[in-house]
Amino acid sequence: MESFKRQVYVDYLANEYGYEARVTPWGIYIEFPNFDGNSLAIVKWRVTEKDIASLNGIRMPRGFTGGEQYAFSELIAALHTFTGSRGTMHGASMRIETEG
């Protein structure tokens, strides 16, 4: 199973923010300090390599580079505004659904 593009996101989360993140068969598992900063939040990002490729390329206008960096910023914004303790994010939507 190819997982290079997902691994780039895992490395970014671990190296830049110190989050616990790992590639799984279904996507990316992420643990990070919750919104209040008093415990951990867990997000299961169900994402494929194809989703990551579209995230890195489509969001920037043609002729501009840096789609990946824009996607990193969007991911961090989604994680930092998540107020739950467990959630699931599907594909390239960057919308986290709270798990019950």
C-alpha positions as a Markdown table, in Angstrom:
| # | Residue | x | y | z |
|---|---|---|---|---|
| 1 | Met | 0.0 | 0.0 | 0.0 |
| 2 | Glu | 1.4 | 3.4 | -1.0 |
| 3 | Ser | 1.4 | 5.9 | 1.8 |
| 4 | Phe | 4.0 | 8.5 | 0.9 |
| 5 | Lys | 1.7 | 11.5 | 0.7 |
| 6 | Arg | 0.0 | 10.6 | 4.0 |
| 7 | Gln | 3.5 | 10.2 | 5.6 |
| 8 | Val | 4.4 | 13.7 | 4.6 |
| 9 | Tyr | 1.4 | 15.0 | 6.6 |
| 10 | Val | 2.3 | 12.7 | 9.6 |
| 11 | Asp | 5.9 | 14.0 | 9.5 |
| 12 | Tyr | 4.6 | 17.6 | 9.4 |
| 13 | Leu | 2.3 | 17.2 | 12.4 |
| 14 | Ala | 5.0 | 15.4 | 14.4 |
| 15 | Asn | 8.0 | 17.6 | 13.5 |
| 16 | Glu | 6.3 | 21.1 | 13.4 |
| 17 | Tyr | 3.7 | 20.7 | 16.2 |
| 18 | Gly | 4.9 | 17.7 | 18.2 |
| 19 | Tyr | 1.6 | 15.9 | 17.7 |
| 20 | Glu | 1.3 | 12.1 | 17.9 |
| 21 | Ala | 0.4 | 11.1 | 14.3 |
| 22 | Arg | 0.7 | 7.9 | 12.4 |
| 23 | Val | -0.3 | 6.4 | 9.0 |
| 24 | Thr | -3.0 | 3.7 | 9.3 |
| 25 | Pro | -4.6 | 1.4 | 6.7 |
| 26 | Trp | -7.6 | 3.8 | 6.6 |
| 27 | Gly | -5.8 | 7.1 | 6.8 |
| 28 | Ile | -4.1 | 9.1 | 9.5 |
| 29 | Tyr | -4.5 | 8.9 | 13.3 |
| 30 | Ile | -3.8 | 12.2 | 15.2 |
| 31 | Glu | -3.5 | 12.9 | 18.9 |
| 32 | Phe | -3.0 | 16.5 | 20.0 |
| 33 | Pro | -3.9 | 18.9 | 22.9 |
| 34 | Asn | -7.6 | 19.6 | 22.9 |
| 35 | Phe | -9.1 | 23.1 | 22.5 |
| 36 | Asp | -9.0 | 23.8 | 26.3 |
| 37 | Gly | -5.5 | 22.4 | 26.6 |
| 38 | Asn | -6.3 | 20.2 | 29.5 |
| 39 | Ser | -6.4 | 16.8 | 27.8 |
| 40 | Leu | -5.9 | 15.1 | 24.4 |
| 41 | Ala | -8.1 | 15.1 | 21.4 |
| 42 | Ile | -8.1 | 12.2 | 18.9 |
| 43 | Val | -9.0 | 12.6 | 15.3 |
| 44 | Lys | -9.2 | 9.8 | 12.8 |
| 45 | Trp | -8.6 | 11.3 | 9.4 |
| 46 | Arg | -10.0 | 8.8 | 6.8 |
| 47 | Val | -8.0 | 10.0 | 3.8 |
| 48 | Thr | -6.6 | 8.2 | 0.8 |
| 49 | Glu | -3.5 | 9.1 | -1.3 |
| 50 | Lys | -5.9 | 10.4 | -4.0 |
| 51 | Asp | -7.6 | 12.7 | -1.5 |
| 52 | Ile | -4.2 | 14.1 | -0.4 |
| 53 | Ala | -3.1 | 14.6 | -4.0 |
| 54 | Ser | -6.2 | 16.6 | -4.8 |
| 55 | Leu | -5.8 | 18.6 | -1.6 |
| 56 | Asn | -2.2 | 19.5 | -2.5 |
| 57 | Gly | -3.0 | 20.6 | -6.1 |
| 58 | Ile | -6.5 | 21.7 | -6.7 |
| 59 | Arg | -6.8 | 24.4 | -4.0 |
| 60 | Met | -4.3 | 26.7 | -5.5 |
| 61 | Pro | -5.0 | 28.7 | -8.7 |
| 62 | Arg | -3.2 | 27.5 | -11.8 |
| 63 | Gly | 0.4 | 28.7 | -12.0 |
| 64 | Phe | 0.8 | 29.2 | -8.3 |
| 65 | Thr | 2.9 | 26.8 | -6.2 |
| 66 | Gly | 2.5 | 26.0 | -2.6 |
| 67 | Gly | -0.8 | 24.0 | -2.6 |
| 68 | Glu | 0.7 | 21.6 | 0.0 |
| 69 | Gln | 1.6 | 24.4 | 2.4 |
| 70 | Tyr | -1.9 | 25.8 | 2.0 |
| 71 | Ala | -3.3 | 22.4 | 2.8 |
| 72 | Phe | -1.0 | 22.1 | 5.9 |
| 73 | Ser | -2.4 | 25.5 | 7.2 |
| 74 | Glu | -6.0 | 24.4 | 6.6 |
| 75 | Leu | -5.4 | 21.1 | 8.4 |
| 76 | Ile | -3.9 | 22.9 | 11.4 |
| 77 | Ala | -6.8 | 25.4 | 11.5 |
| 78 | Ala | -9.3 | 22.5 | 11.5 |
| 79 | Leu | -7.4 | 20.7 | 14.3 |
| 80 | His | -7.0 | 23.9 | 16.4 |
| 81 | Thr | -10.7 | 24.8 | 16.2 |
| 82 | Phe | -11.9 | 21.3 | 17.1 |
| 83 | Thr | -13.5 | 21.4 | 20.6 |
| 84 | Gly | -14.4 | 17.8 | 21.0 |
| 85 | Ser | -12.3 | 14.9 | 22.4 |
| 86 | Arg | -12.8 | 12.4 | 19.6 |
| 87 | Gly | -13.6 | 13.0 | 16.0 |
| 88 | Thr | -13.5 | 11.8 | 12.4 |
| 89 | Met | -12.5 | 13.8 | 9.3 |
| 90 | His | -13.3 | 12.4 | 5.9 |
| 91 | Gly | -11.2 | 13.0 | 2.8 |
| 92 | Ala | -10.1 | 16.5 | 1.9 |
| 93 | Ser | -13.1 | 18.2 | 3.5 |
| 94 | Met | -11.2 | 19.4 | 6.6 |
| 95 | Arg | -14.4 | 19.2 | 8.6 |
| 96 | Ile | -14.2 | 17.2 | 11.8 |
| 97 | Glu | -17.3 | 15.3 | 12.9 |
| 98 | Thr | -17.5 | 14.7 | 16.7 |
| 99 | Glu | -17.8 | 11.1 | 17.7 |
| 100 | Gly | -20.3 | 10.2 | 20.5 |
